[in-house]
Amino acid sequence: MSASHSAHVKEAPYYFVPADSAHPVRASFCLLIVMLGASAWVNSVDAGKWAVLVGLLGLFVVLYNWFGDAIRESEAGLNSKRIDVSYRWSMSWFIFSEVMFFAAFFGALWYTRTVTMPWLGDLDHKQFLWPEFNAVWPNLGPAGVVEAFETMGPFWLPTINTALLLASGVTLTISHHALRENHRGKAKFWLFATIVLGFVFVGCQAYEYIYAYSSLNLRFDSGAYGSLFYMLTGFHGFHVLLGATMLTVILIRLMKGHFTADHHFGFEGAAWYWHFVDVVWLGLYLFVYWF
């Protein structure tokens, strides 16, 4: 997301092909360490968690240098319009993959509620498998194996978080229009406001999890409801954290003088991702907290 350069650099008239790089190999090796460490960790091997930490730190260092090279290439004017188009297609396909990711979990929520519940509650299953099973959503399972819990309603933290994300979409749009009009000070201010709203959202969600776990007894193993609740909201929270981090990098680049009114796809790509996160949350707010 760095196909944008400063005003003093001319655009390259060709398709830039970067030199051979060891970054992909290094990133793959770090991910291998993470996966091996995670496998050991879940099997109660103490060294596993340290391997995960080492792998993640190594991956961070690799990505920092990798993205730094891409930014330097952009600022040197090596990226042509063809590169800009390739960045746009790449970001579009990446967001599409994220759409499919969340669609799978929304599909699991729909299937569990509208297909599995009535199916397990029909006469045959109640008679031969679980006579005391009550086909309502959510439920405590067929044999009372799930501890009693309360569901998380829309008031008030989820509603506050919805307002925070909707407001962040507005502030980000204001910042983008300011950059297109070459009002860099205004762009920085509203982008900073967007980042603050994003991190406040993450903080509110962390508090929501503490409340759900301690006061509602709602845990990851609280049946299908608990699993889907934490998978959907947890992965979304991770995406908000990732998006806020991306926007923070964009703000730092703005402060360094990167981007122009006509060339700023690094900004646009991060904005696309942020608006996607906003839309996903609206779906979560409706289908997880309300219905």
N, C-alpha and C positions, 0 to 999 in steps of 0.2 A: 504494500500500500504506500508506495513512495514515488509513484510516477508524477512528480510535481517538482518544480525547481524554482530557484530564485530569479528575480527579474534580470539580473546582470548576466545570466548564462543563456546562450542561444540553444535552441532545440536541435538535437542531432537529426540529420536528414536520412538516417539509415536505421536498420534494426540492430540494436546493440546486443552482441552476444558476450556475456561475461566470461572471464577466464575460469579455468578449472578451479573448483573449490572443494575443500575438505569438510565444509560445514554439514552437508547431508550425512556423511559417514559418521561424523562426531555426534550429531543429533540422534542418529539411529543407535549408536552405542550407548548413549545416555538413556534412551528409552528402554533398551534391553536391560540395563541395570535396574531401572525402575520396575519393570515387569518381573524380573527375577526376585528382586527384593520384596515386591508385593506378594508373590507366590510364597516366599518363605515366611513373610509376616503373618499371612492368614493361616499358616500351618504352625504357628506358635514358635517360630525361630526368632530369637531376640535380635539377631543381626539384620533381619529383614527390614525393619523400620529404618535402620541407619543406611542400608543400601538404597532404599527409596529416597531418603533425604539427599544422599550424595548424588544420585542420578538426577533428581530434580534441580539441584544446584548446578550440576554440570550442564543440564539442558538450558537453564537460564543463561549461563555464560555463553553457550554456543549461539543461542538465539539473539542475544545482545550484540554479538559480533557480526552475525549473519545479517540482521536487520540494519546494523550500522553500515555494512558494506553497501547494501541496497540504497540506503539514504545518501551515502556519499556519491554513488553512481548517478543518482537522480540530481543532486545538487551540482554535479559536474557537467550537467547537460547531456548526458549520454543516452537518455531515454527519449525516443521519438514518439510520434503519435501512435505508431504500431504497438509500442510498449504500453502506452496508456490504454489502448483498447484491450490488450492482453490482461492488464491488471483488472480492468473492469469486468471482463468475462470471468477471470479467476475468482474475484470477490463474489460475483453473482452465483457461481456454482457452489462456492463455499457456503453462502447463506442458504442456498437451496438444500444442501446436505443437512444443514442445521434444521431447516423446516421439516425434513423427513425424520430427523432424530426426534423432534418433539411430537410429530404426528404419530410415531410409534407408541409413545407413552399416552398420548390422548386416546389413541385407538385402544390401548389396553384398558384405560379407564372406562371407555364406552362399552367395550366387550364384557368387562366384568359386571357392570351395572345392568346392562340391558339384555345380555344374552345368558351369561353364566348364572346370575341370581335366579331368574325365572326357571331356568333349566334344572338347577339343583333343587328348586322348590316344588317341582311338579309331583304328581301323585306317586309315580314309580320310585323316584329317588327318596321321597319322604317315607315311603312304605318299607323299602328294602335297605336303604343305606343309613339315612339320618332322620328318624321319625320326628325328632324335636327341632329340626332345622327350620329357621324362620327366614324366608327369602326377602329380606329387606336390606337396604343399603344405608349405612354400613352395618355389618353384623359381627358377632363374636365367634364365628366359625360353627361347625356342625356339632362339636362336642365340648364347647366351652374351653377350648385350649388357649384362647386369646383372652388376656386380662381385660376387664372392663375399662373402657376409655370414653372420652368425650370428643366430638368432632370440633374442628376449628371453623368458626363462623366468620362472616365477612367483617364484623365490627370488633375492634376498631382498627387494629393494626393493618390488616390487609387493605382496608379502604384508604388508610393514610398512605400506604405504600403505592397504591394505585394513583393517588394524587401526586405523589413524588415523581413517579415515572412519567406521568402525563405532562407534568410541569417541566421535567427535564427534556422531553421531546420538543417543547416550545422553546426553551432557552437554547437548545442546540440549533434549531432552525434559525433563530435570531442571529446566533453566532455565524452560521453559514452564510446568511444573506449579508451580514456585515463584512465578511471576508470577500465576498464577490463584489462588494462595493468599495473594497480596499480600505475599510475602516478597521484597521488592525487592532486598535485599542479596544474597541467595542467587541470585536470578535473574541479577543482574549478573555474579556470580562465574562461574557455569557457562556463561553466554553468552560471557564472555571466554575461558574454556577452550576452547569450541567454535571461536572465531575463531583461537586459537593453533594448534589441531590442523589447521584448514583451511590456514593459511599454511605450516605444517610440511609438509603434504602437497604443496603446490605446490613447495616447496624440494626435497623428495625427488624429485619428478618431473623437475625441472630437472637434478638430478644424474644421474638415470636416462638422460636424453637425452644428456648429455655422455658417459656411459659407453657408450651404444649407438653413438654416432657415432664415438668414438675407438677403442674396444676391439673392438666387434662389426662395425664398418663398416656398420652399419644406418642407411641414409639414406632420405630421402623418395623418392628415385628407385630404391630397391632393389626394383624390381618391384611387383607388386600388394600383396605383404605389407608392404613398407616404406610405401607410400602409405596403406594402410588402417590400419596401426599408428599412424602419426603423426596421421592425420585423426581417428581415434576417441579416442585418448588425449590428443591435443593439444586438441581441442575440449572434451573433458571437463575437462581442466585449466583451460581458460579459464572454464568454468562454475563450477568450484570457486573460482577467483579472484573471479569476479563474486559468487558466493554469500557468500564471506567478506567482501567489501566491503559487501554488503547488510546482513549481520549486524553489521558494524562501525557502520554508520549507526544501526541499531536500538539498539546498546549506547549510543551517544552520546545518543540520544533518551531511553533509560531513565535515564541519568545526569542529564538535564535535567528529569526528572520527568514525562515523557510516559507515556501508557498507564495503564490501570487494570486491576484484576482481571477486569472484565467487558468492557472495550473496549480491545482490543489487536490488531486485525487486521494492523497493520503488522508486528508480531512474527510472527503466525501465517503471513502470506503468505511472509515470508522463510524461516520454518521449513519450509513446504511445499516451497519450492524446494530447500532444503538436503537434505531427505529424498529428493526426486527425484534429486538428484545422487548420493546414496549408492546408490540402487537401480541407477542406470545403471552405476556403477563395479563393482558385483557382476557385472553382465553382462559388462563388459569383462574383469574378472579371470578369469572362466571361459572366455569364447570367444576372447579374444586371447592370454592368457598360458598357459592350460592346454591348450586343445583345438587 
